[in-house]
Amino acid sequence: MSWPIDETKLNRVRSLMKDQDLSALVMRAPDNVLYLTNYWCMKGYDAVVFPREGDPTLIALEPQANDVQRNAWTKQVRFFKGYHESDPRPPQYRALDIALETLKCDGLTDKVAIELNMGTQSADRMVGEPTTPTQFYFDAFRKVSGQVVDATPLLNEARAIKTSQEIERMRLANELAALAMDYTREHMRAGMKESEVGGMYEGFVHGLGVGYKGKVEMARAFTLVWSGKGIATFTATGDRPVQENEPTLFEIWVCVDGYWTDLTKNACPGELTPEYHKLLDLLLKVFNEAASFVRDGASFPELDRMVRARIAEGGYAGQPSHPICHGVGARAHEPPYAHQAGGGTVKKGMVLAIEPGIYWPGGGGLRVEDNFLINDAGSEKLCTDPDDFRLAKH
């Protein structure tokens, strides 16, 4: 999908580069390449040299020329071969050669920022085998540059505030997530395997999502599905049967051309047991208070303290065992994060995942999670699927 150049975010990046007196950024992480060029690479070998002034240079795998031509904002493109008859090195080394040559030829070697401290990165378009730089990659820039610094703080700051185009793309991902949840609720049955239900959800997103509304080129979904006493956190989907009268929890990541959702939705074949009605009521009360709290200027530490205090007041001290709020965008999990020992404030234009959860000893529990755009009115929930799944279509 060819989106118009998002000058708002590119100008924001250049302004931050000017503040830090950077000559150029060299980005290799697929989500950062996407952010700066609108090109979502297939293999993670590609890169972009993004100068403070002038046109960026996209360095792309040769077989992806058609994808580049169709999607990339960057018209200055240099291709490298996936296989070279006289060069036995892996292809990313040829991309590195071009990046270094571009820096030198364009006079951009004074102060260069590269991804020295990523922590996490989003997947490439194949989403199966992420590639990451080696020590040789980092050392190579130090040999040609006057100063090499970490680009990650700059990109984190720029990416935290979403542009109107980014929000439109995330709305598409949330639309597909809601449609897939409708479909899965309608077709799941007690006794099906968790993995069978997860495959149903993921297949629906991929099948409908590619070409969706004429705006989506690639759509994928990734789910963790747990039912009844299988509900936990940080565990894999299994072959456990979907339980009747107990919730089945869907941890959901839907990716549309490199932009993500991070959601948790629930479904229940039959009628929820009284203990689950009580638990859901508690979580929804906490969740709705958190959603009302997140507005421009609100404190991230106070948000974390408030959510955990309300859960403790409900009888579940120490819950949940995971963060309760983080950013979403070109990664499913990206800064900022809410933490009572940290800092920071909520800002207009952020998209935040809010996710209180309670997990019972021995298995079972619930999590509620949705994505919120911070706007002038406070916040807007981006996914139409109801968080009170008792109100959902069956």
C-alpha positions as CSV (number, residue, x, y, z in Angstrom):
1,M,0.0,0.0,0.0
2,S,1.5,3.3,-1.1
3,W,0.8,5.9,1.6
4,P,1.7,9.6,1.0
5,I,4.9,10.8,2.6
6,D,4.3,11.4,6.3
7,E,6.2,14.7,6.5
8,T,5.0,15.3,10.0
9,K,6.9,12.5,11.5
10,L,10.0,12.9,9.3
11,N,10.2,16.6,10.2
12,R,10.0,15.6,13.9
13,V,12.9,13.2,13.5
14,R,15.0,15.9,11.7
15,S,14.2,18.4,14.4
16,L,15.5,16.0,17.0
17,M,18.6,15.3,14.9
18,K,19.3,19.0,14.7
19,D,19.0,19.4,18.5
20,Q,21.6,16.6,18.9
21,D,23.8,17.8,16.0
22,L,23.6,14.5,14.2
23,S,24.8,14.1,10.6
24,A,22.8,11.0,9.9
25,L,20.8,8.1,11.3
26,V,21.6,4.6,10.0
27,M,18.7,2.3,10.8
28,R,18.5,-1.4,10.3
29,A,15.7,-2.6,12.6
30,P,12.7,-3.3,10.4
31,D,10.3,-1.2,12.4
32,N,12.7,1.8,12.2
33,V,13.2,1.3,8.5
34,L,9.5,1.2,8.1
35,Y,9.0,4.3,10.2
36,L,11.4,6.4,8.1
37,T,10.7,5.0,4.6
38,N,7.4,3.1,4.6
39,Y,9.3,0.1,3.3
40,W,8.7,-3.1,5.4
41,C,11.5,-5.4,4.4
42,M,11.2,-9.1,3.9
43,K,14.4,-10.4,5.5
44,G,15.7,-7.7,7.9
45,Y,18.9,-7.2,6.0
46,D,17.9,-3.8,4.6
47,A,18.9,-0.3,6.0
48,V,18.3,3.4,5.5
49,V,20.8,6.2,5.7
50,F,18.7,9.2,6.9
51,P,20.6,12.5,6.8
52,R,19.6,15.6,8.8
53,E,19.3,17.4,5.5
54,G,18.7,16.1,2.1
55,D,17.3,12.9,0.7
56,P,17.6,9.6,2.6
57,T,19.1,6.5,0.9
58,L,17.2,3.2,1.2
59,I,19.4,0.1,0.9
60,A,17.3,-2.8,-0.1
61,L,17.6,-6.5,-1.1
62,E,17.5,-6.7,-4.9
63,P,14.6,-9.2,-5.2
64,Q,12.4,-6.7,-3.3
65,A,12.7,-4.0,-6.0
66,N,9.0,-4.1,-6.8
67,D,8.0,-3.8,-3.2
68,V,10.3,-0.8,-2.8
69,Q,9.0,0.9,-5.9
70,R,5.4,0.3,-4.8
71,N,5.7,1.4,-1.1
72,A,8.9,3.3,-0.3
73,W,8.8,7.1,0.1
74,T,12.6,7.1,-0.6
75,K,13.4,7.5,-4.2
76,Q,17.2,7.2,-3.8
77,V,17.6,3.5,-3.5
78,R,20.6,1.3,-3.7
79,F,20.1,-2.5,-4.1
80,F,22.3,-5.3,-3.0
81,K,22.3,-9.0,-4.0
82,G,21.0,-11.8,-1.8
83,Y,23.7,-14.0,-3.3
84,H,26.9,-12.7,-4.9
85,E,29.1,-15.0,-7.0
86,S,32.3,-13.5,-5.7
87,D,31.3,-12.5,-2.2
88,P,30.7,-15.4,0.2
89,R,29.5,-13.2,3.1
90,P,25.8,-13.1,4.2
91,P,23.8,-10.4,2.4
92,Q,23.6,-8.0,5.3
93,Y,27.4,-7.4,5.0
94,R,26.8,-6.0,1.5
95,A,24.1,-3.7,2.8
96,L,26.6,-2.5,5.5
97,D,29.2,-1.8,2.8
98,I,26.7,0.4,1.0
99,A,25.7,2.2,4.2
100,L,29.3,3.1,5.0
101,E,30.0,4.1,1.4
102,T,26.9,6.4,1.4
103,L,28.0,8.1,4.7
104,K,31.5,8.8,3.3
105,C,30.4,9.9,-0.2
106,D,27.7,12.2,1.2
107,G,30.0,13.7,3.9
108,L,27.8,12.4,6.7
109,T,30.5,10.9,9.0
110,D,30.9,13.6,11.7
111,K,28.3,12.3,14.1
112,V,26.3,9.2,13.2
113,A,23.6,7.6,15.2
114,I,22.9,3.8,14.9
115,E,20.8,1.4,16.9
116,L,23.3,0.6,19.7
117,N,20.7,-0.3,22.3
118,M,17.5,-1.6,20.8
119,G,16.4,-4.1,23.5
120,T,13.6,-5.3,21.2
121,Q,12.7,-4.8,17.6
122,S,9.7,-5.7,15.5
123,A,9.8,-8.5,13.0
124,D,10.5,-8.2,9.3
125,R,7.7,-9.0,6.9
126,M,8.5,-12.7,6.9
127,V,7.9,-12.5,10.7
128,G,9.7,-15.8,11.3
129,E,13.4,-15.2,11.6
130,P,14.5,-11.8,13.0
131,T,18.0,-10.8,12.1
132,T,20.1,-8.6,14.4
133,P,23.5,-6.9,14.0
134,T,26.8,-8.4,15.0
135,Q,29.7,-6.8,16.7
136,F,31.4,-6.3,13.3
137,Y,28.4,-4.1,12.3
138,F,28.9,-1.7,15.2
139,D,32.6,-1.6,14.9
140,A,32.4,-0.7,11.2
141,F,30.7,2.6,11.9
142,R,33.3,3.6,14.5
143,K,36.0,3.2,11.8
144,V,34.5,5.7,9.4
145,S,32.8,8.2,11.8
146,G,34.0,10.9,14.0
147,Q,31.5,10.0,16.6
148,V,29.0,7.2,16.9
149,V,26.0,7.5,19.3
150,D,22.9,5.6,20.1
151,A,19.9,6.4,17.9
152,T,17.4,4.6,20.1
153,P,16.4,7.4,22.5
154,L,15.8,9.8,19.6
155,L,13.6,7.2,17.8
156,N,11.7,6.4,21.0
157,E,10.9,10.0,21.5
158,A,9.8,10.6,17.9
159,R,7.8,7.4,17.7
160,A,5.9,7.9,20.9
161,I,3.7,10.6,19.3
162,K,1.6,9.2,16.4
163,T,0.8,11.2,13.3
164,S,-2.7,11.1,11.7
165,Q,-1.4,8.7,9.1
166,E,-0.1,6.3,11.7
167,I,-3.4,6.5,13.6
168,E,-5.3,5.6,10.4
169,R,-3.1,2.6,9.9
170,M,-3.6,1.4,13.5
171,R,-7.3,1.8,13.1
172,L,-7.2,-0.6,10.2
173,A,-5.4,-3.1,12.4
174,N,-7.9,-2.7,15.2
175,E,-10.8,-3.1,12.8
176,L,-9.4,-6.4,11.6
177,A,-8.9,-7.5,15.2
178,A,-12.5,-6.8,16.1
179,L,-13.9,-8.5,12.9
180,A,-11.7,-11.6,13.7
181,M,-13.0,-11.7,17.2
182,D,-16.6,-11.6,16.0
183,Y,-15.9,-14.5,13.6
184,T,-14.1,-16.6,16.2
185,R,-16.8,-16.1,18.9
186,E,-19.4,-17.2,16.4
187,H,-17.5,-20.4,15.3
188,M,-15.7,-21.6,18.4
189,R,-17.2,-24.4,20.4
190,A,-16.5,-25.9,23.8
191,G,-14.2,-28.9,23.3
192,M,-12.1,-27.4,20.5
193,K,-8.4,-27.2,21.2
194,E,-7.0,-23.8,22.2
195,S,-4.6,-24.1,19.2
196,E,-7.6,-24.7,16.8
197,V,-9.3,-21.6,18.0
198,G,-6.1,-19.5,17.8
199,G,-5.6,-20.8,14.2
200,M,-9.1,-19.8,13.4
201,Y,-8.5,-16.2,14.5
202,E,-5.1,-15.9,12.8
203,G,-6.4,-17.4,9.5
204,F,-9.3,-15.0,9.4
205,V,-7.1,-11.9,9.8
206,H,-4.7,-13.1,7.1
207,G,-7.5,-14.1,4.7
208,L,-9.6,-11.0,5.0
209,G,-6.8,-8.6,5.9
210,V,-4.7,-8.9,2.7
211,G,-6.3,-6.3,0.4
212,Y,-8.6,-5.0,3.1
213,K,-10.5,-1.9,2.0
214,G,-7.9,-1.5,-0.8
215,K,-5.5,-0.1,1.9
216,V,-3.7,-3.2,3.3
217,E,-1.0,-5.1,1.5
218,M,-0.1,-7.6,4.3
219,A,-2.0,-8.5,7.5
220,R,-1.0,-11.1,10.0
221,A,-2.2,-12.0,13.5
222,F,-0.5,-13.7,16.3
223,T,-2.4,-15.1,19.3
224,L,-1.9,-16.8,22.6
225,V,-5.1,-18.6,23.6
226,W,-5.8,-20.0,27.0
227,S,-9.1,-21.5,28.3
228,G,-10.4,-22.0,31.8
229,K,-7.7,-23.1,34.2
230,G,-5.2,-22.7,31.3
231,I,-5.5,-18.9,31.7
232,A,-2.1,-17.6,32.9
233,T,0.5,-15.3,31.6
234,F,3.7,-15.9,29.7
235,T,2.7,-19.4,28.6
236,A,2.1,-20.9,25.2
237,T,-1.1,-22.0,23.6
238,G,-1.7,-25.7,24.1
239,D,-4.0,-28.5,23.1
240,R,-6.3,-27.9,26.1
241,P,-10.0,-27.9,25.3
242,V,-12.1,-24.8,25.3
243,Q,-14.1,-24.8,28.4
244,E,-17.9,-24.3,28.7
245,N,-19.1,-21.6,31.1
246,E,-15.5,-20.3,31.6
247,P,-13.7,-17.7,29.6
248,T,-11.2,-18.3,26.8
249,L,-8.6,-15.5,26.8
250,F,-7.1,-14.3,23.5
251,E,-3.8,-12.4,23.7
252,I,-3.8,-10.7,20.3
253,W,-1.3,-8.9,18.1
254,V,-2.6,-7.9,14.7
255,C,-0.1,-6.4,12.3
256,V,-1.1,-4.4,9.2
257,D,1.8,-3.4,7.0
258,G,4.1,-3.0,10.0
259,Y,1.7,-1.3,12.4
260,W,0.3,-3.3,15.3
261,T,-2.4,-3.7,17.9
262,D,-1.9,-5.2,21.3
263,L,-5.2,-6.5,22.7
264,T,-6.6,-9.0,25.1
265,K,-10.1,-10.2,24.3
266,N,-12.2,-12.9,25.9
267,A,-15.0,-15.3,24.8
268,C,-17.2,-17.8,26.7
269,P,-19.3,-20.6,25.3
270,G,-22.2,-20.8,27.6
271,E,-22.9,-18.7,30.8
272,L,-20.0,-17.4,32.9
273,T,-19.8,-18.8,36.4
274,P,-20.5,-16.5,39.3
275,E,-16.8,-16.3,40.3
276,Y,-15.9,-15.1,36.8
277,H,-18.7,-12.5,36.8
278,K,-17.3,-11.1,40.0
279,L,-13.7,-11.1,38.7
280,L,-14.7,-9.4,35.4
281,D,-16.7,-6.7,37.3
282,L,-13.6,-5.9,39.3
283,L,-11.3,-5.8,36.3
284,L,-13.6,-3.7,34.3
285,K,-13.9,-1.2,37.1
286,V,-10.1,-0.9,37.3
287,F,-9.7,-0.8,33.5
288,N,-12.3,2.0,33.1
289,E,-10.7,4.1,35.8
290,A,-7.4,3.7,34.1
291,A,-8.9,4.6,30.7
292,S,-10.3,7.8,32.3
293,F,-7.0,8.6,33.9
294,V,-4.8,8.5,30.8
295,R,-5.0,12.0,29.3
296,D,-2.5,14.6,28.3
297,G,-0.3,15.4,31.3
298,A,-1.2,12.4,33.4
299,S,1.6,10.7,35.3
300,F,2.8,7.2,34.2
301,P,4.0,6.3,37.7
302,E,0.7,7.4,39.2
303,L,-1.2,5.2,36.7
304,D,0.8,2.2,37.6
305,R,0.3,2.8,41.3
306,M,-3.4,3.4,40.9
307,V,-4.1,0.2,38.9
308,R,-2.1,-2.0,41.2
309,A,-3.7,-0.4,44.3
310,R,-7.2,-0.9,43.0
311,I,-6.5,-4.6,42.2
312,A,-5.0,-5.0,45.7
313,E,-8.2,-3.4,47.2
314,G,-10.2,-6.1,45.3
315,G,-8.2,-8.8,47.1
316,Y,-5.4,-9.5,44.7
317,A,-2.3,-7.8,46.0
318,G,0.8,-8.2,43.8
319,Q,-1.2,-8.5,40.6
320,P,-0.6,-8.5,37.7
321,S,2.9,-9.9,37.0
322,H,3.3,-7.9,33.9
323,P,3.3,-4.1,33.0
324,I,-0.1,-2.5,33.0
325,C,0.5,0.1,30.2
326,H,2.9,0.6,27.3
327,G,3.0,2.2,23.9
328,V,1.9,0.6,20.6
329,G,2.8,1.5,17.1
330,A,5.4,0.1,14.7
331,R,6.0,-2.5,17.5
332,A,3.4,-4.2,19.6
333,H,5.4,-3.2,22.7
334,E,7.3,0.1,22.6
335,P,8.0,3.0,24.9
336,P,6.6,4.6,26.9
337,Y,6.0,2.2,29.8
338,A,4.1,3.0,33.0
339,H,6.1,2.1,36.1
340,Q,5.7,3.4,39.6
341,A,9.5,3.5,40.0
342,G,9.9,5.3,36.7
343,G,8.8,8.7,35.4
344,G,7.2,10.4,32.4
345,T,3.8,11.8,31.5
346,V,1.1,10.8,29.1
347,K,1.1,13.1,26.0
348,K,-1.5,13.8,23.3
349,G,-0.9,11.7,20.2
350,M,0.3,8.6,22.1
351,V,-1.3,5.2,21.6
352,L,-1.3,3.2,24.8
353,A,-2.2,-0.4,25.6
354,I,-3.8,-0.6,29.1
355,E,-3.9,-4.2,30.4
356,P,-4.9,-5.0,34.0
357,G,-5.0,-8.7,34.8
358,I,-5.6,-11.1,37.6
359,Y,-4.4,-14.7,37.6
360,W,-5.5,-17.3,40.1
361,P,-3.1,-19.7,41.8
362,G,-3.5,-23.0,40.1
363,G,-4.8,-21.5,36.9
364,G,-7.6,-19.3,35.7
365,G,-8.2,-15.6,35.8
366,L,-8.8,-12.8,33.4
367,R,-7.1,-9.9,31.6
368,V,-8.7,-6.9,29.9
369,E,-6.7,-4.9,27.3
370,D,-7.3,-2.3,24.7
371,N,-5.5,0.4,22.8
372,F,-6.2,4.1,23.5
373,L,-5.4,7.1,21.5
374,I,-4.7,10.2,23.7
375,N,-6.6,13.2,22.3
376,D,-8.0,16.5,23.3
377,A,-11.0,14.9,25.1
378,G,-8.9,12.4,27.0
379,S,-8.6,9.1,25.3
380,E,-10.4,7.1,22.6
381,K,-10.6,3.3,22.5
382,L,-9.5,2.1,19.1
383,C,-11.0,-1.4,19.0
384,T,-14.8,-1.7,18.8
385,D,-14.8,-5.2,20.4
386,P,-16.4,-4.8,23.8
387,D,-14.1,-5.3,26.8
388,D,-17.1,-6.6,28.7
389,F,-17.4,-9.7,26.6
390,R,-20.7,-10.5,28.1
391,L,-22.0,-7.8,25.7
392,A,-20.4,-9.3,22.6
393,K,-22.2,-10.9,19.7
394,H,-22.3,-14.7,19.9
